[in-house]
Amino acid sequence: MSSQDIPEENLPAEQEDAHGAVGVADEKDPFADPGLPPHEHRIQDIDERAAKRSERSVALLFTVSMLATIGFIASFVAIPHDKSIYVFPLGHINALNFALGLTLGGALFCIGAGAVHWARTLMSDVEIADERHPIEATPEVRTKVHEDFKEGAKESVIGRRRLIRTTMLGALTLVPLSGVVLLRDLGPLPGTKLRHTLWSRGKLLVNMNTNEPLRPSDVAVGSLTFAKPEGLEEHDEEFQDEIAKAALMIVRLQPADIKDKRELEWSHEGIVAYSKICTHVGCPISLYEQQTHHVLCPCHQSTFDLSDGARVIFGPAGHALPQLRIGVNDEGYLEALGDFAEPVGPAFWERG
């Protein structure tokens, strides 16, 4: 059947959309532009009360995000890291991890949901057709971009919807605090725990094996003895954290073999006390060569000369082992005469 045999009212007609674009439906050209359907206004576009309801909904989501961020910080501070709770059907899980995930997830979700709801109900949704342009930006294009940006800011109603603007800025301001709080897990502040240990003037040197205070006669020439501060017990909750900084190794040398003048002054009858923690990555040092007075870290073979201020003679360690100044009290026991002069363990900020 030819087109001449088709009634005129059944022939394809030109279609005009709401923007004046015309498309022709032609069976011979299936890719012809069919045009756009008429634009339908949303309820928020014609009813200010509906717009207010949407505004309050968006503001509520941003407010919930702020509360969730505050809950994240409060959970991080208040919930013990070893506490567990029962959550069906997950069973027993870590309470801190559960609280952090729930609050941070809620904060981020509410910001995203608020932004989507804002865009879907209050921002302009009029379709705009724009011709493709060359990749390079001409002065006319730059001017148009600036105008479009201003128009977009106007259509977003952010200037007129003060409640949304205020709560959105509040939510976006609080969420980064979650990352700031997480910095606490990077370790203690250098000016507090990293620079100080449990050693102080008058603390007795206690043998790690016998748990008894050490006398000079207990340390033989050529022997290696490990010690801890008086009052630190293995059953204490803080034992692992504190012994990692306060662990001490004691060696007795002949005073004539000690080359460093300060080391000689800080020793007692050739008994020297040095940190047991390697200054490379914090491994415990446990190997001692009697003939050379060298101690060796078993992890990366950093070697220190105990007869010369425990300086590094081999390996990746960057600093000598810190020495503890010791003496003998009235009862004849070895005691510390202060804390380490330098931070123990791996260097931080070049010992800052």
C-alpha positions in Angstrom: 0.0 0.0 0.0 1.4 3.4 -0.9 1.1 6.5 1.1 -1.4 7.8 -1.4 -3.8 5.1 -0.2 -3.5 6.1 3.5 -6.2 8.5 4.8 -4.8 11.9 5.4 -5.7 11.8 9.1 -3.5 8.7 9.6 -0.4 10.1 8.0 2.6 10.8 10.4 2.4 14.4 11.6 5.0 16.8 12.8 5.3 16.9 16.6 6.3 20.0 18.5 7.6 19.8 22.1 7.3 22.3 24.9 10.5 24.1 23.7 9.3 24.5 20.1 11.5 21.6 18.9 9.8 19.8 16.0 10.3 16.2 15.2 8.9 14.2 12.3 7.9 10.6 12.8 8.8 8.9 9.5 8.8 5.2 8.9 11.6 5.7 6.5 13.8 7.4 9.2 13.5 5.5 12.5 16.1 7.8 14.1 14.1 11.0 13.5 13.8 13.3 16.6 10.4 12.5 18.1 10.5 15.7 20.2 10.0 16.0 24.0 6.7 15.5 25.8 5.1 18.5 27.5 6.7 19.5 30.7 4.8 18.5 33.8 5.3 20.6 36.9 6.0 19.0 40.3 3.7 19.6 43.2 6.5 21.6 44.8 6.6 24.0 41.8 3.0 25.0 42.2 2.3 24.5 45.9 4.5 26.4 48.4 3.2 24.3 51.3 4.5 21.2 49.5 7.8 23.0 48.9 8.0 23.8 52.6 7.5 20.1 53.5 10.3 19.1 51.2 12.5 21.8 52.6 11.9 20.5 56.2 12.5 16.9 55.0 15.9 17.9 53.5 16.7 19.9 56.7 15.8 16.9 58.8 18.1 14.6 56.9 21.0 17.1 57.3 20.2 17.5 61.0 20.2 13.7 61.5 23.6 13.6 59.7 24.9 16.1 62.3 23.6 14.1 65.2 25.1 10.9 63.7 28.5 12.6 63.4 28.3 13.7 67.0 27.3 10.1 67.9 30.4 8.8 66.0 32.7 11.0 68.0 30.9 10.1 71.3 31.2 6.4 70.5 34.8 6.7 69.7 35.5 8.3 73.0 33.1 6.4 75.3 32.9 2.8 74.1 35.8 0.5 75.2 37.6 -1.0 72.2 37.2 -4.6 73.7 33.5 -4.4 74.5 31.2 -6.7 72.5 27.4 -6.8 72.0 25.0 -9.3 70.5 23.3 -8.2 67.3 20.8 -10.6 65.6 21.6 -12.2 63.2 25.3 -11.3 63.3 25.9 -12.7 66.8 28.5 -11.2 69.1 30.4 -8.3 67.4 32.7 -5.5 68.6 30.5 -2.7 70.0 32.9 0.1 69.0 33.2 -1.0 65.4 29.4 -1.5 65.2 28.7 2.0 66.6 31.4 3.7 64.4 30.1 2.0 61.3 26.4 2.8 62.1 26.9 6.4 63.0 29.4 7.3 60.2 27.3 5.4 57.6 24.2 7.2 58.8 25.9 10.6 58.6 27.1 10.1 55.1 23.8 8.5 53.9 21.7 11.4 55.3 23.9 14.0 53.5 23.5 12.1 50.2 19.8 11.4 50.7 19.2 15.1 51.6 21.1 16.3 48.5 19.1 13.9 46.3 15.8 14.9 47.8 16.7 18.5 47.5 17.5 18.1 43.8 14.4 16.0 43.0 11.9 18.2 44.7 13.1 21.8 44.9 15.8 22.5 42.3 14.7 23.3 38.8 13.9 20.3 36.6 13.2 22.0 33.3 14.9 20.2 30.5 17.2 22.5 28.5 18.5 21.6 25.1 21.9 22.9 24.3 23.9 22.5 21.0 27.3 20.8 21.1 30.2 23.2 20.9 33.9 22.8 20.1 36.2 21.5 22.9 38.1 24.8 23.1 36.4 27.4 25.2 35.6 30.6 23.4 35.0 33.9 25.2 31.3 33.4 24.4 31.3 29.9 26.0 33.1 31.1 29.1 30.6 33.9 29.5 27.7 31.4 29.0 29.3 29.1 31.6 29.4 31.9 34.2 25.8 32.8 33.4 24.7 29.2 33.6 26.5 28.9 37.0 24.7 32.0 38.3 21.4 30.7 37.0 22.0 27.3 38.5 22.7 28.8 41.9 19.5 30.8 41.5 17.5 27.8 40.6 18.9 25.7 43.4 17.0 28.2 45.7 20.0 27.9 48.2 19.8 31.6 48.7 16.1 31.6 49.5 15.9 28.4 51.5 17.9 29.4 54.5 17.0 26.4 56.6 18.4 24.0 54.0 21.5 26.1 53.5 22.2 26.3 57.3 21.6 22.6 58.0 23.6 21.4 54.9 26.6 23.6 55.9 26.4 22.2 59.4 26.3 18.6 58.2 29.2 19.2 55.8 31.2 20.9 58.6 30.8 18.2 61.1 31.4 15.1 59.0 35.2 15.9 58.5 35.5 15.8 62.3 35.2 12.0 62.1 38.5 11.8 60.3 40.1 14.2 62.7 39.0 12.1 65.7 40.4 8.9 64.0 43.9 10.5 64.1 43.9 9.4 67.7 44.6 5.8 66.7 47.9 6.9 65.0 49.4 6.8 68.4 50.0 9.0 71.5 51.1 12.6 71.2 54.9 13.0 71.0 55.1 15.4 73.9 53.4 13.0 76.3 53.9 9.3 76.1 56.5 9.0 73.4 59.1 11.1 75.2 58.6 9.6 78.7 58.7 6.1 80.2 58.0 4.7 83.7 61.6 5.2 84.7 62.2 8.0 87.2 64.6 8.9 89.9 64.6 6.3 92.7 62.9 3.5 90.7 64.6 0.1 91.4 65.9 -2.0 88.5 63.9 -5.3 88.8 65.1 -8.5 87.1 62.6 -9.6 84.5 63.1 -13.3 85.2 63.2 -13.4 89.0 61.1 -10.3 89.7 63.6 -9.2 92.3 65.5 -5.9 92.7 69.0 -6.1 91.3 72.2 -5.6 93.2 75.6 -4.8 91.5 76.8 -8.3 92.6 73.9 -9.9 90.6 75.4 -8.6 87.3 78.5 -10.5 86.2 81.0 -9.2 83.7 80.0 -10.3 80.2 76.5 -11.1 81.2 73.3 -9.7 79.7 70.4 -9.0 82.1 66.9 -7.7 81.3 65.1 -5.4 83.8 61.9 -3.5 84.3 60.9 -0.6 86.5 59.9 -1.3 90.1 56.1 -1.6 90.5 55.3 -2.8 86.9 53.7 -6.2 87.1 52.8 -8.6 84.3 49.2 -8.8 85.3 48.8 -5.0 85.1 46.6 -3.8 82.2 49.2 -1.3 81.1 52.1 -3.8 81.3 52.4 -4.5 77.5 52.2 -0.8 76.6 54.7 0.3 79.3 57.2 -2.5 79.0 57.5 -1.7 75.2 59.1 1.6 76.2 60.7 0.8 79.6 62.4 -2.5 78.8 66.0 -2.3 79.9 69.1 -4.4 79.2 72.0 -4.3 81.6 75.6 -5.3 80.8 78.7 -5.2 83.0 81.8 -4.0 81.3 85.3 -3.4 82.6 85.4 0.4 83.2 88.6 0.6 81.2 86.7 -0.8 78.1 84.1 2.0 78.2 85.1 4.6 75.5 82.3 7.2 76.0 82.8 9.6 78.9 79.1 10.2 79.5 78.4 6.4 79.4 81.1 6.0 82.1 79.6 8.7 84.2 76.1 7.2 83.9 77.2 3.7 84.8 78.0 2.1 88.2 81.2 0.2 88.5 81.0 -0.7 84.7 77.3 -1.7 84.8 75.6 0.1 82.0 71.8 0.2 81.3 70.4 0.8 77.8 67.0 0.6 76.3 66.2 -2.8 74.9 64.1 -1.3 72.1 65.9 -1.0 68.7 65.8 2.5 67.2 64.9 1.1 63.8 61.4 -0.3 64.0 61.2 -1.1 67.7 62.2 -4.8 67.9 63.5 -6.1 71.2 67.3 -6.6 71.2 68.4 -9.9 72.7 71.8 -10.9 71.2 75.0 -9.9 72.9 78.6 -10.6 71.9 80.8 -10.6 75.0 84.2 -10.1 73.3 83.2 -7.1 71.2 80.5 -5.7 73.5 78.1 -5.5 70.6 74.4 -6.1 70.8 72.4 -7.2 67.7 68.8 -6.7 66.8 67.4 -10.0 65.4 64.9 -8.3 63.0 67.2 -6.3 60.6 70.6 -6.9 62.1 71.2 -3.4 63.4 74.3 -3.6 65.6 75.2 -1.3 68.5 78.5 -0.9 70.4 77.7 -0.8 74.2 81.3 0.2 75.0 80.9 3.4 72.9 77.6 4.9 73.8 75.6 2.2 72.1 76.2 3.9 68.7 75.1 2.2 65.5 78.0 0.4 63.8 75.9 -1.6 61.3 72.3 -1.8 60.0 69.4 0.5 59.2 69.0 1.9 62.7 69.4 5.7 62.7 70.2 6.5 66.3 72.1 5.1 69.2 70.3 3.3 72.0 69.2 5.6 74.8 71.1 5.1 78.1 69.5 5.1 81.5 71.6 6.8 84.2 71.8 4.4 87.2 73.3 4.3 90.7 73.0 2.4 94.0 70.6 3.4 96.8 71.3 3.1 100.6 70.2 -0.5 100.6 72.6 -1.5 97.9 70.1 -1.9 95.1 70.5 -0.6 91.6 68.2 2.4 90.9 67.4 4.8 88.1 68.6 8.4 88.5 66.0 9.7 86.1 64.3 8.8 82.8 65.9 8.2 79.5 67.4 11.4 78.1 66.1 10.7 74.6 62.9 9.1 73.3 63.2 5.3 73.1 62.5 3.1 70.1 62.1 4.2 66.5 62.8 7.8 65.7 59.9 10.2 65.2 60.4 13.6 63.5 64.1 13.1 63.9 63.4 13.0 67.7 61.9 16.4 67.3 
